[in-house]
């Protein structure tokens, strides 16, 4: 059985840990609001972009369709982009994204497909590099940027475009976590190439007018589709950031409460041990007095 000194030391250690988890919870809560606002603000832009692409795509078909829209006609070579967090202490946030990506990667490999991986975030880099080795094309660390923004998404989009243009990828899929609420982040797979035209996108009301595009729809799409990929990656990074802070806040809140429960249990155990020791000392004193 642990001595009273050891028990006091352990109680002090748990209290110090509780202070740290409480501070981390408060920091995550403060950062969550800004990250959530960024994620929510990015959604209407992405939705409107999808509507524009859907309207332009309706007038394009066959050989005139841009390659990013039509694809290569093959699905043999897959590029999987996995966006996780750089840091931990957020429960299963990054693990859930990586697990969903691994399931897709393993399924593609089992089907005889060629798979290449881009890892965004240290957590995905560490796990995917260990599991798939040379299949990992490149890794990106988000901590290199002070804040998440276009400079964070642009290099990833450029690498994806290069892989596709060089014929090393037929299909590109992005894995990230969609932010629902503080306690709900949903691992999501989104196909970037070939561009998936959102059939549910609200069509733009032309009010009966017939538009002639200058330049043509094909040329507009050639310019717009790469920007759409960058926009989708940036939106995913914003969703990830909000999801991470939400998951971290929940995890640290749970850790703080667990530390409180442990402190209560250890304090009760300490008091009982101390009471037993005092009782034993009193018995020894009384027994010694009676012997005299």
LUMGURO-424755 format. One record per residue (C-alpha): residue in one letter; y, z, x. Coordinates in steps of 0.2 Angstrom, whole numbers, padded with zeros to 4 digits, always signed. Each point is the difference from the previous one (the first is absolute). Layout:
N
AYZX ...
END
This chain:
292
X+0000+0000+0000 X+0017-0004+0007 X+0011+0014+0006 X+0016+0004-0009 X+0010-0007+0014 X-0009-0017-0001 X+0003+0000-0019 X+0019+0004+0002 X+0000-0015+0012 X-0008-0012-0012 X+0011+0005-0014 X+0015-0003+0011 X-0007-0017+0005 X-0003-0005-0018 X+0018+0005-0005 X+0007-0011+0014 X-0010-0014-0006 X+0006+0002-0017 X+0018+0000+0005 X-0004-0017+0009 X-0008-0008-0015 X+0013+0006-0012 X+0014-0007+0012 X-0010-0017+0000 X-0001+0000-0018 X+0018+0002-0002 X+0004-0014+0013 X-0012-0012-0009 X+0008+0004-0017 X+0017-0003+0007 X-0005-0017+0008 X-0010-0005-0016 X+0015-0003-0011 X+0008-0013+0012 X-0017-0008+0003 X-0004-0001-0019 X+0017-0007-0004 X-0003-0014+0013 X-0017-0004-0007 X+0006-0001-0018 X+0016-0010+0005 X-0011-0013+0009 X-0011-0003-0015 X+0012-0010-0011 X+0004-0012+0015 X-0019-0003+0003 X-0002-0003-0019 X+0014-0013-0001 X-0006-0008+0016 X-0017-0002-0009 X+0009-0008-0015 X+0009-0012+0010 X-0016-0006+0009 X-0009-0001-0016 X+0013-0011-0007 X+0001-0011+0015 X-0019-0001+0002 X-0002-0007-0018 X+0009-0016+0006 X-0011-0002+0016 X-0018-0006+0001 X-0012-0009+0011 X+0004-0005+0017 X+0018+0003-0003 X-0003+0019-0001 X+0005+0010+0016 X-0014+0006+0011 X+0004+0018-0003 X-0002-0002-0019 X-0015-0012+0000 X-0009+0008+0015 X-0012-0010+0012 X-0013-0003-0013 X-0012+0012+0009 X-0003+0019+0000 X-0010+0001+0016 X+0013+0009+0010 X+0008+0016-0007 X+0014+0010+0007 X+0001+0018-0006 X+0016+0009+0002 X-0002+0019-0002 X+0016+0010-0002 X-0002+0019+0002 X+0010+0015+0007 X+0004+0004+0018 X-0002+0019-0003 X-0013+0011-0008 X+0001+0016-0010 X+0001-0009-0016 X-0018+0002-0008 X-0010-0015-0002 X+0015-0012-0001 X-0004-0011+0015 X-0018+0002-0001 X+0000-0007-0018 X+0009-0016+0005 X-0012-0002+0015 X-0015+0003-0010 X+0005-0014-0012 X+0003-0012+0014 X-0016+0004+0009 X-0010-0003-0016 X+0008-0017-0002 X-0002-0004+0019 X-0018+0005+0000 X-0004-0010-0016 X+0008-0016+0008 X-0009+0002+0016 X-0017+0003-0009 X+0005-0017-0009 X+0001-0009+0017 X+0019-0001-0001 X+0011+0001+0016 X+0011+0015-0001 X+0016+0004+0010 X+0010+0016-0002 X+0018+0005+0002 X+0002+0019+0000 X+0017+0007-0006 X+0002+0019+0004 X-0009+0011+0013 X-0013+0006-0012 X-0006-0017-0004 X+0001-0005+0018 X-0011+0014+0006 X-0013-0002-0013 X-0001-0019-0001 X+0001-0002+0019 X-0015+0011+0002 X-0010-0008-0014 X+0004-0018+0002 X+0006-0002+0018 X+0005-0017+0005 X+0002-0005-0018 X+0016+0009+0000 X+0013-0013+0004 X+0015+0011+0002 X+0007+0018-0005 X+0017+0005-0005 X+0007+0018+0000 X+0013+0004-0013 X+0007+0014+0010 X+0008-0013+0012 X+0013-0002-0014 X+0012+0014-0004 X-0001-0005-0019 X-0011-0012-0009 X+0009-0017-0003 X+0000-0018+0003 X-0003+0002+0019 X-0016+0009-0004 X-0007-0014-0012 X+0006-0015+0009 X-0011+0000+0016 X-0015+0003-0011 X+0004-0015-0011 X+0004-0011+0015 X-0018+0005+0007 X-0008-0004-0017 X+0009-0017-0001 X-0005-0004+0018 X-0019+0004-0003 X+0001-0011-0016 X+0009-0015+0008 X-0012+0001+0016 X-0015-0002-0012 X-0007+0018+0004 X+0002+0006-0018 X-0004-0008-0017 X+0003+0015-0011 X+0011+0015+0004 X-0001+0016-0009 X+0011+0015+0001 X-0007+0018-0003 X+0013+0014-0003 X+0002+0015-0012 X+0010-0003-0016 X+0011+0015-0004 X-0003+0006-0018 X+0006+0019+0001 X+0000+0014+0012 X-0018+0003-0004 X-0006-0018-0002 X+0000-0013+0013 X-0012-0015-0003 X-0007-0010+0014 X+0004-0018-0004 X-0006-0017+0006 X+0013-0015-0002 X-0004-0018+0005 X+0015-0007+0010 X-0007-0017+0005 X-0004-0011-0010 X+0015+0006-0010 X-0007+0007-0017 X+0012-0006-0014 X+0003+0014-0011 X-0005-0006-0018 X+0007+0016-0007 X+0017-0003+0008 X+0014-0002-0013 X+0006-0018+0000 X+0018-0004+0003 X+0009-0005-0016 X+0008-0017+0003 X+0007+0000-0017 X-0007-0018-0004 X+0008-0007+0016 X-0009-0012+0011 X+0003+0003+0019 X-0001-0012+0014 X-0003+0009+0016 X+0009-0005+0016 X-0009+0002+0011 X-0017-0003-0009 X-0011+0015-0006 X-0011-0003+0014 X+0013+0002+0013 X+0007+0015-0009 X-0017+0008+0000 X-0003-0004+0019 X+0015+0011+0003 X-0003+0013-0013 X-0018+0004+0002 X+0001+0007+0018 X+0015+0011-0006 X-0011+0005-0014 X-0014+0006+0012 X+0013+0010+0010 X+0007+0008-0017 X-0018+0005-0005 X-0004+0008+0017 X+0017+0009-0001 X-0003+0006-0018 X-0018+0006+0006 X+0008+0010+0014 X+0012+0008-0012 X-0014+0004-0012 X-0010+0007+0015 X+0014+0011+0006 X+0003+0008-0017 X-0019+0002-0003 X-0001+0009+0017 X+0014+0012-0003 X-0007+0004-0017 X-0018+0002+0007 X+0007+0011+0014 X+0010+0011-0012 X-0015+0003-0011 X-0011+0003+0015 X+0012+0013+0008 X+0003+0008-0017 X-0019+0003-0002 X-0001+0006+0018 X+0014+0012-0003 X-0009+0007-0015 X-0017+0001+0009 X+0009+0010+0014 X+0007+0012-0013 X-0017+0003-0007 X-0008+0002+0017 X+0014+0013+0005 X-0004+0010-0016 X-0018+0000+0004 X+0002+0005+0018 X+0013+0013-0005 X-0012+0008-0012 X-0014+0000+0012 X+0011+0007+0013 X+0006+0014-0011 X-0018+0004-0005 X-0005+0001+0018 X+0014+0011+0005 X-0003+0012-0015 X-0019+0001+0005 X+0006+0004+0018 X+0012+0013-0006 X-0014+0008-0011 X-0012+0000+0014 X+0012+0009+0012 X+0004+0013-0014 X-0019+0003-0002 X-0002+0002+0019 X+0015+0013+0000 X-0007+0010-0015 X-0018+0000+0008 X+0007+0006+0016 X+0010+0014-0008 X-0015+0006-0010 X-0011+0000+0016 X+0012+0012+0007 
END
